[in-house]
Every structure is written in C-alpha cells, then in structure tokens.
Amino acid sequence: MGRIAAVTSRGQVLLPVDVRHALGIETGDRQSFTLADDRIVVRPAPDFLALAGSVAVPDDIRGLPWGDIRDRARQATRV
C-alpha cells in the first residue's frame, strides 16, 4: 500500500518526506499536477527560461528588442 496523507480544508496535502526525497522535491520547488484518468501525475513545473529556443524565431525579428517585437505583433493583428 502507498503512503497516506490528509487533505486540509484549504486543499493542501503534506507529501511524506520519503516521497519528497524519492521525487527530489525540495522546499520552494514548483510542481505541475495533471489528471490522467483516475490518477494525479506530479511533475516539476517547467522553468520558463528552460523553454528558450523551443520556438523558432523568424529571421526578420531575431535580435530585436522585445518592445519592437510586441509592437509588430500588435500591428499585424489590427484589422
């Protein structure tokens, strides 16, 4: 049988220390919760900076300041 933990009135669950250690979860870590059928899948939340490079940047805006990119996007969506 697995470990048992109570849910508080605020919806919080205290993860048992051996579970935290096994998953490498430390104080302050952010976790992602996904429902999969009748189970909850817990994974480390993605680090925003780790996503850098995961989306192709068009050559015409590569290296531009963020404000310029944002302004171009706004202009492109105006009708």
Distance bins in CASP14 RR format, pairs under 12 A and 6 or more apart:
PFRMAT RR
TARGET T0000
AUTHOR 0000-0000-0000
RMODE 2
METHOD distances of the structure
MODEL  1
2 16 0 0 0 0 1 0 0 0 0 0 0
2 18 0 0 0 0 0 1 0 0 0 0 0
2 19 0 0 0 0 1 0 0 0 0 0 0
2 22 0 0 0 0 0 1 0 0 0 0 0
3 13 0 0 0 0 0 1 0 0 0 0 0
3 14 0 0 0 0 0 1 0 0 0 0 0
3 15 0 0 0 0 1 0 0 0 0 0 0
3 16 1 0 1 0 0 0 0 0 0 0 0
3 17 0 0 0 0 1 0 0 0 0 0 0
3 18 1 0 0 1 0 0 0 0 0 0 0
3 19 1 0 1 0 0 0 0 0 0 0 0
3 20 0 0 0 0 0 1 0 0 0 0 0
3 21 0 0 0 0 0 1 0 0 0 0 0
3 22 0 0 0 0 0 1 0 0 0 0 0
3 23 0 0 0 0 0 1 0 0 0 0 0
4 13 0 0 0 0 0 1 0 0 0 0 0
4 14 0 0 0 0 0 1 0 0 0 0 0
4 15 0 0 0 0 0 1 0 0 0 0 0
4 16 0 0 0 0 1 0 0 0 0 0 0
4 19 0 0 0 0 0 1 0 0 0 0 0
5 11 0 0 0 0 0 1 0 0 0 0 0
5 12 0 0 0 0 1 0 0 0 0 0 0
5 13 1 0 1 0 0 0 0 0 0 0 0
5 14 1 0 1 0 0 0 0 0 0 0 0
5 15 1 0 0 1 0 0 0 0 0 0 0
5 16 1 0 0 1 0 0 0 0 0 0 0
5 17 0 0 0 0 0 1 0 0 0 0 0
5 18 0 0 0 0 0 1 0 0 0 0 0
5 19 0 0 0 0 1 0 0 0 0 0 0
5 20 0 0 0 0 0 1 0 0 0 0 0
6 12 0 0 0 0 1 0 0 0 0 0 0
6 13 1 0 0 1 0 0 0 0 0 0 0
6 14 1 0 0 1 0 0 0 0 0 0 0
6 15 0 0 0 0 0 1 0 0 0 0 0
6 16 0 0 0 0 0 1 0 0 0 0 0
7 13 1 0 1 0 0 0 0 0 0 0 0
7 14 0 0 0 0 1 0 0 0 0 0 0
7 15 0 0 0 0 0 1 0 0 0 0 0
7 40 0 0 0 0 0 1 0 0 0 0 0
8 14 0 0 0 0 1 0 0 0 0 0 0
11 33 0 0 0 0 0 1 0 0 0 0 0
13 19 0 0 0 0 0 1 0 0 0 0 0
13 20 0 0 0 0 0 1 0 0 0 0 0
13 31 0 0 0 0 0 1 0 0 0 0 0
13 33 0 0 0 0 0 1 0 0 0 0 0
13 40 0 0 0 0 1 0 0 0 0 0 0
13 42 0 0 0 0 0 1 0 0 0 0 0
14 20 0 0 0 0 1 0 0 0 0 0 0
14 25 0 0 0 0 0 1 0 0 0 0 0
15 21 0 0 0 0 1 0 0 0 0 0 0
15 22 0 0 0 0 1 0 0 0 0 0 0
15 23 0 0 0 0 1 0 0 0 0 0 0
15 24 0 0 0 0 0 1 0 0 0 0 0
15 25 1 0 0 1 0 0 0 0 0 0 0
15 26 0 0 0 0 0 1 0 0 0 0 0
15 27 0 0 0 0 0 1 0 0 0 0 0
15 29 0 0 0 0 0 1 0 0 0 0 0
15 31 0 0 0 0 1 0 0 0 0 0 0
15 33 0 0 0 0 0 1 0 0 0 0 0
15 40 0 0 0 0 0 1 0 0 0 0 0
15 42 0 0 0 0 1 0 0 0 0 0 0
16 22 0 0 0 0 1 0 0 0 0 0 0
16 23 0 0 0 0 0 1 0 0 0 0 0
16 25 0 0 0 0 0 1 0 0 0 0 0
17 23 0 0 0 0 0 1 0 0 0 0 0
17 24 0 0 0 0 0 1 0 0 0 0 0
17 25 0 0 0 0 1 0 0 0 0 0 0
17 26 0 0 0 0 0 1 0 0 0 0 0
17 27 0 0 0 0 0 1 0 0 0 0 0
18 24 0 0 0 0 0 1 0 0 0 0 0
18 25 0 0 0 0 0 1 0 0 0 0 0
19 25 1 0 0 1 0 0 0 0 0 0 0
19 31 0 0 0 0 0 1 0 0 0 0 0
19 42 0 0 0 0 1 0 0 0 0 0 0
20 26 1 0 0 1 0 0 0 0 0 0 0
20 27 0 0 0 0 1 0 0 0 0 0 0
20 28 0 0 0 0 0 1 0 0 0 0 0
20 29 0 0 0 0 1 0 0 0 0 0 0
20 31 0 0 0 0 0 1 0 0 0 0 0
20 42 0 0 0 0 0 1 0 0 0 0 0
22 42 0 0 0 0 0 1 0 0 0 0 0
23 29 0 0 0 0 1 0 0 0 0 0 0
23 31 0 0 0 0 1 0 0 0 0 0 0
23 41 0 0 0 0 0 1 0 0 0 0 0
23 42 1 0 0 1 0 0 0 0 0 0 0
23 43 0 0 0 0 1 0 0 0 0 0 0
23 44 0 0 0 0 1 0 0 0 0 0 0
24 31 0 0 0 0 0 1 0 0 0 0 0
24 42 0 0 0 0 0 1 0 0 0 0 0
24 43 0 0 0 0 0 1 0 0 0 0 0
24 44 0 0 0 0 1 0 0 0 0 0 0
25 31 1 0 0 1 0 0 0 0 0 0 0
25 32 0 0 0 0 0 1 0 0 0 0 0
25 42 0 0 0 0 1 0 0 0 0 0 0
25 43 0 0 0 0 0 1 0 0 0 0 0
25 44 0 0 0 0 1 0 0 0 0 0 0
25 45 0 0 0 0 0 1 0 0 0 0 0
26 44 0 0 0 0 0 1 0 0 0 0 0
28 44 0 0 0 0 0 1 0 0 0 0 0
28 45 0 0 0 0 0 1 0 0 0 0 0
29 42 0 0 0 0 0 1 0 0 0 0 0
29 43 0 0 0 0 0 1 0 0 0 0 0
29 44 1 0 0 1 0 0 0 0 0 0 0
29 45 0 0 0 0 1 0 0 0 0 0 0
29 47 0 0 0 0 0 1 0 0 0 0 0
30 42 0 0 0 0 0 1 0 0 0 0 0
30 43 0 0 0 0 0 1 0 0 0 0 0
30 44 1 0 0 1 0 0 0 0 0 0 0
30 45 1 1 0 0 0 0 0 0 0 0 0
30 46 0 0 0 0 1 0 0 0 0 0 0
30 47 0 0 0 0 1 0 0 0 0 0 0
30 48 0 0 0 0 0 1 0 0 0 0 0
31 40 0 0 0 0 0 1 0 0 0 0 0
31 41 0 0 0 0 0 1 0 0 0 0 0
31 42 1 0 1 0 0 0 0 0 0 0 0
31 43 1 0 0 1 0 0 0 0 0 0 0
31 44 1 0 0 1 0 0 0 0 0 0 0
31 45 1 0 1 0 0 0 0 0 0 0 0
31 46 0 0 0 0 0 1 0 0 0 0 0
32 40 0 0 0 0 0 1 0 0 0 0 0
32 41 0 0 0 0 1 0 0 0 0 0 0
32 42 1 0 0 1 0 0 0 0 0 0 0
32 43 1 0 1 0 0 0 0 0 0 0 0
32 44 1 0 0 1 0 0 0 0 0 0 0
32 45 1 0 1 0 0 0 0 0 0 0 0
32 46 1 0 0 1 0 0 0 0 0 0 0
32 47 0 0 0 0 0 1 0 0 0 0 0
33 39 0 0 0 0 0 1 0 0 0 0 0
33 40 1 0 1 0 0 0 0 0 0 0 0
33 41 1 0 0 1 0 0 0 0 0 0 0
33 42 1 0 1 0 0 0 0 0 0 0 0
33 43 0 0 0 0 1 0 0 0 0 0 0
33 44 0 0 0 0 0 1 0 0 0 0 0
33 45 0 0 0 0 1 0 0 0 0 0 0
34 40 1 0 0 1 0 0 0 0 0 0 0
34 41 1 0 1 0 0 0 0 0 0 0 0
34 42 0 0 0 0 1 0 0 0 0 0 0
34 43 1 0 0 1 0 0 0 0 0 0 0
34 45 0 0 0 0 0 1 0 0 0 0 0
35 41 1 0 0 1 0 0 0 0 0 0 0
35 42 0 0 0 0 0 1 0 0 0 0 0
36 42 0 0 0 0 0 1 0 0 0 0 0
36 43 0 0 0 0 0 1 0 0 0 0 0
44 50 0 0 0 0 1 0 0 0 0 0 0
45 51 0 0 0 0 0 1 0 0 0 0 0
46 52 0 0 0 0 0 1 0 0 0 0 0
46 54 0 0 0 0 1 0 0 0 0 0 0
47 54 0 0 0 0 0 1 0 0 0 0 0
48 54 0 0 0 0 0 1 0 0 0 0 0
53 62 0 0 0 0 0 1 0 0 0 0 0
55 61 0 0 0 0 0 1 0 0 0 0 0
55 62 0 0 0 0 0 1 0 0 0 0 0
56 62 0 0 0 0 1 0 0 0 0 0 0
57 63 1 0 0 1 0 0 0 0 0 0 0
57 64 0 0 0 0 1 0 0 0 0 0 0
57 66 0 0 0 0 0 1 0 0 0 0 0
57 69 0 0 0 0 1 0 0 0 0 0 0
58 64 0 0 0 0 0 1 0 0 0 0 0
58 69 0 0 0 0 1 0 0 0 0 0 0
58 72 0 0 0 0 0 1 0 0 0 0 0
58 73 0 0 0 0 0 1 0 0 0 0 0
58 76 0 0 0 0 0 1 0 0 0 0 0
60 68 0 0 0 0 0 1 0 0 0 0 0
60 69 0 0 0 0 0 1 0 0 0 0 0
60 72 0 0 0 0 1 0 0 0 0 0 0
60 76 0 0 0 0 0 1 0 0 0 0 0
61 67 0 0 0 0 0 1 0 0 0 0 0
61 68 1 0 0 1 0 0 0 0 0 0 0
61 69 1 0 1 0 0 0 0 0 0 0 0
61 70 0 0 0 0 0 1 0 0 0 0 0
61 71 0 0 0 0 0 1 0 0 0 0 0
61 72 1 0 0 1 0 0 0 0 0 0 0
61 73 0 0 0 0 1 0 0 0 0 0 0
61 76 0 0 0 0 0 1 0 0 0 0 0
62 68 0 0 0 0 0 1 0 0 0 0 0
62 69 0 0 0 0 1 0 0 0 0 0 0
63 69 0 0 0 0 1 0 0 0 0 0 0
64 70 0 0 0 0 1 0 0 0 0 0 0
64 71 0 0 0 0 1 0 0 0 0 0 0
64 72 1 0 0 1 0 0 0 0 0 0 0
64 73 0 0 0 0 0 1 0 0 0 0 0
65 71 0 0 0 0 1 0 0 0 0 0 0
65 72 0 0 0 0 0 1 0 0 0 0 0
66 72 0 0 0 0 0 1 0 0 0 0 0
66 73 0 0 0 0 0 1 0 0 0 0 0
67 73 0 0 0 0 1 0 0 0 0 0 0
67 74 0 0 0 0 1 0 0 0 0 0 0
67 75 0 0 0 0 0 1 0 0 0 0 0
68 74 0 0 0 0 0 1 0 0 0 0 0
68 75 0 0 0 0 0 1 0 0 0 0 0
69 75 0 0 0 0 0 1 0 0 0 0 0
69 76 0 0 0 0 0 1 0 0 0 0 0
70 76 0 0 0 0 0 1 0 0 0 0 0
70 77 0 0 0 0 0 1 0 0 0 0 0
71 77 0 0 0 0 0 1 0 0 0 0 0
71 78 0 0 0 0 0 1 0 0 0 0 0
72 78 0 0 0 0 0 1 0 0 0 0 0
END
